[in-house]
Amino acid sequence: MKEEQIKNLSDDQLKNKLKGASSVLKVSLVLFIIYATYMIYSLLTGSWELNVSSGVVILFFLAVIFPNYTLRKQLKEEIDERNAGR
C-alpha cells in the first residue's frame, strides 16, 4: 500500500488493516514452519525429492510474508506517528 494511501486512512481503518495484516502474517508463518518441519523430516528420513512444487511453495511463502511484513510495519509506524502527535 502506498504511503499516501496509508495517510488518508482513518484511525479505525488503520487498526483494522493492521489487525488483518497481522493475522495473515501469523497464519503464513505457521504454515511456513509446518512446511519447513515437513521438509526437514523428509530430508532426515531420506524421502525428500527435489521438484518444482517444493520451490514454488517456498517462493509463495516468501511472496506473502515479506510484503505483508512491510505493510504491517508501515501501518504500525503511521499509528505510532499519529499517537505521538496527540
Secondary structure, DSSP 8 states (H G I E B T S, - for coil): --HHHHHTS-HHHHHHHHHHHHHHHHHHHHHHHHHHHHHHHHHHHT-----HHHHHHHHHHHHHHHHHHHHHHHHHHHHHHHHHT-
